[in-house]
Amino acid sequence: MTADEADAASQVARDALAERVEDLARILARQAGTVERLADAEQARASEDRIGADLPLVVELFALLGDVTACAATAESDRERDAFDAVAARIERLLVGRGGTVVTPAVGDLFDAAVMEASDTTATDDEALDRTVADVIAPGLTVPGRSVRPARVVVRVLRSR
């Protein structure tokens, strides 16, 4: 075998080896993607299971938040009001930690039937204000995927002429 033939054979072997390495890299990339998808699916399933198990606790925390907020609103002193507000903030953090979200629409937000309930309506002459929140009566509660308690609001409705 001549030196040129040896170099050619060596180049063929290197090309074959490089092709195998590329094939292995593609296989590893596909497997890594599959493992990530499986891990994400398991994490989502665990999160859904946790939310399902914690839903009664989240609902009770939301009720407690409403009570503490009412106490803060009727407190006789600033010191009491500040204490009730601090407890309410901690309860809200617990709610968020368990997967709940307190829905408190702002005045002027568009009415969203998925998370709000129109407890009352008020007439408006301004088209820009049609179907917007005029007042918030009570906040709502959502968990991933659904509204547990819709926020109760007063909605502006365009006055018919």
C-alpha positions as CSV (number, residue, x, y, z in Angstrom):
1,M,0.0,0.0,0.0
2,T,1.4,3.4,-1.0
3,A,1.4,6.5,1.1
4,D,-1.4,8.0,-1.0
5,E,-3.6,4.9,-0.6
6,A,-2.9,4.9,3.1
7,D,-3.9,8.6,3.3
8,A,-7.0,8.0,1.3
9,A,-8.0,5.0,3.5
10,S,-7.3,7.1,6.6
11,Q,-9.4,9.9,5.3
12,V,-12.3,7.5,4.6
13,A,-12.0,6.1,8.1
14,R,-12.0,9.7,9.6
15,D,-15.1,10.6,7.5
16,A,-16.9,7.5,8.7
17,L,-16.0,8.3,12.3
18,A,-17.1,11.9,11.9
19,E,-20.4,10.7,10.4
20,R,-21.0,8.3,13.4
21,V,-20.2,11.1,15.8
22,E,-22.7,13.4,14.1
23,D,-25.3,10.5,14.2
24,L,-24.7,10.1,18.0
25,A,-25.0,13.8,18.5
26,R,-28.4,13.9,16.8
27,I,-29.5,10.9,18.9
28,L,-28.4,12.6,22.1
29,A,-30.2,15.8,21.1
30,R,-33.4,13.9,20.5
31,Q,-33.1,12.0,23.7
32,A,-32.4,15.2,25.7
33,G,-35.5,16.8,24.1
34,T,-37.6,13.8,25.0
35,V,-36.3,13.8,28.6
36,E,-37.1,17.6,28.9
37,R,-40.7,17.0,27.6
38,L,-41.2,14.2,30.0
39,A,-39.9,16.3,32.9
40,D,-42.1,19.2,31.9
41,A,-45.2,16.9,31.7
42,E,-44.4,15.4,35.1
43,Q,-44.0,18.9,36.6
44,A,-47.3,20.0,35.1
45,R,-49.0,16.9,36.4
46,A,-47.6,17.4,39.9
47,S,-48.6,21.0,39.8
48,E,-52.2,20.1,38.8
49,D,-52.3,17.4,41.5
50,R,-51.1,20.0,44.1
51,I,-53.7,22.5,43.0
52,G,-56.5,19.9,43.2
53,A,-55.4,18.9,46.7
54,D,-54.9,22.5,47.8
55,L,-58.1,23.9,46.3
56,P,-60.1,23.7,49.6
57,L,-57.3,25.4,51.4
58,V,-57.1,28.1,48.8
59,V,-60.8,28.7,49.1
60,E,-60.6,29.0,52.9
61,L,-57.6,31.3,52.7
62,F,-59.6,33.5,50.2
63,A,-62.5,33.6,52.7
64,L,-60.1,34.5,55.5
65,L,-58.6,37.2,53.3
66,G,-62.1,38.7,52.8
67,D,-62.7,38.7,56.6
68,V,-59.4,40.3,57.4
69,T,-59.9,42.9,54.7
70,A,-63.3,43.8,56.1
71,C,-61.7,44.1,59.6
72,A,-59.1,46.5,58.1
73,A,-61.8,48.6,56.5
74,T,-63.7,48.9,59.8
75,A,-60.7,49.2,62.1
76,E,-61.0,52.0,64.7
77,S,-57.4,53.0,64.7
78,D,-54.5,53.3,62.2
79,R,-52.6,50.8,64.3
80,E,-55.3,48.2,64.0
81,R,-55.8,48.9,60.3
82,D,-52.0,48.5,59.6
83,A,-52.0,45.2,61.5
84,F,-55.0,43.9,59.6
85,D,-53.4,45.0,56.3
86,A,-50.2,43.2,57.2
87,V,-52.2,40.0,57.9
88,A,-54.1,40.4,54.6
89,A,-50.8,40.7,52.7
90,R,-49.5,37.5,54.3
91,I,-52.7,35.6,53.5
92,E,-52.5,36.8,49.9
93,R,-48.9,35.5,49.7
94,L,-50.1,32.1,51.0
95,L,-52.8,32.1,48.4
96,V,-50.3,32.8,45.6
97,G,-48.0,30.2,47.0
98,R,-50.7,27.6,46.8
99,G,-51.6,28.5,43.2
100,G,-54.4,31.0,43.8
101,T,-54.7,34.5,42.3
102,V,-56.8,37.2,43.8
103,V,-58.6,39.0,41.0
104,T,-59.2,42.7,41.8
105,P,-60.1,44.6,38.6
106,A,-59.4,48.3,38.4
107,V,-62.1,50.9,37.7
108,G,-62.0,51.4,33.9
109,D,-60.9,47.8,33.0
110,L,-62.9,46.0,30.3
111,F,-65.4,43.6,31.7
112,D,-64.1,40.0,31.5
113,A,-66.9,37.5,32.0
114,A,-64.3,34.7,32.6
115,V,-63.2,36.2,35.9
116,M,-65.9,38.8,36.7
117,E,-69.6,38.8,37.5
118,A,-71.7,41.9,36.8
119,S,-73.6,42.4,40.0
120,D,-75.1,45.6,38.8
121,T,-74.9,48.0,35.8
122,T,-74.8,51.7,35.5
123,A,-75.7,53.8,32.4
124,T,-73.1,55.8,30.5
125,D,-73.3,58.1,27.5
126,D,-69.6,57.6,26.5
127,E,-69.0,54.8,24.0
128,A,-65.4,54.4,25.2
129,L,-66.7,53.4,28.7
130,D,-69.2,50.8,27.5
131,R,-68.6,47.4,29.1
132,T,-66.0,48.7,31.6
133,V,-65.8,48.3,35.3
134,A,-67.4,51.3,37.2
135,D,-66.9,49.9,40.7
136,V,-65.5,46.7,42.4
137,I,-67.8,45.2,45.0
138,A,-65.7,42.2,45.9
139,P,-62.5,40.6,44.6
140,G,-62.5,37.2,42.9
141,L,-60.3,34.1,43.0
142,T,-58.7,32.1,40.2
143,V,-56.6,29.0,40.1
144,P,-54.8,27.8,37.0
145,G,-57.3,26.9,34.4
146,R,-60.5,28.2,36.1
147,S,-62.2,30.9,38.0
148,V,-63.3,29.8,41.5
149,R,-65.0,33.0,42.6
150,P,-65.6,35.7,40.0
151,A,-64.9,39.3,41.1
152,R,-68.2,41.1,41.6
153,V,-68.3,44.4,39.8
154,V,-70.6,47.2,38.6
155,V,-70.4,47.5,34.8
156,R,-71.0,50.6,32.7
157,V,-73.4,50.0,29.9
158,L,-74.0,52.4,27.0
159,R,-77.3,54.1,27.3
160,S,-79.6,53.4,24.3
161,R,-80.9,56.4,22.6
